[in-house]
């Protein structure tokens, strides 16, 4: 990819970056209860890594 990105492409990449983050930590006790220990990444809808899946932008 080029060094200087088009603004629309940059905006799409920024949106996809937000989708790969974990859910907030407070969602775990809210969903499962106080004693359950679950990784917050389980609650994210889109799990994407820059090496595994490429974007068709």
N, C-alpha and C positions, 0 to 999 in steps of 0.2 A: 504494500500500500504506500502511496506517496506520502511525503512528509507534510504537505499542505493539504488538508482535507476540506472537501466542500462542506459548507455549513449544514446542508440537509443530511448528508451522510454522517457527519459528526453528531447530529442530534439523534439519529437512529441508533448509533453506537452507544451513546450515553443512556438511552432508554433501555437497551439490552443489558448494559452494565448494572443498572438498578435491579433488574429482574434476577440476577444471579446471587444477590446478597441473601444472607440468612434472615429468617424471621426474627422479630424482637424476642428477647429472653423471657419477657413476661407472658408470652403466649403459651409457654409450656405448662405452668401451673394452672392457667386458665382453662386449658383443654383437658389435661390429664389429671389434675389434682395436685395437692401440695407435695406428696411424697415421691411422685414419679420423676425419674431423671431421663429426659429424652433430649436429643440434640435438636436445637432450633432449626437446623437446616432441613429437617423433615417437613416443615410446614411451608416451605417456599414452593410456589407453583411451578416456576421454571428453573430447572437446574442445568446450567450450561457452563462449560469450561472453554477457554479460548483455544486449547489444543485439541480437545475431543470433537466438538461440533463447530463447524464454520457457519457464519452467517451468509446468506445469499443476498447481500446488499449491493 
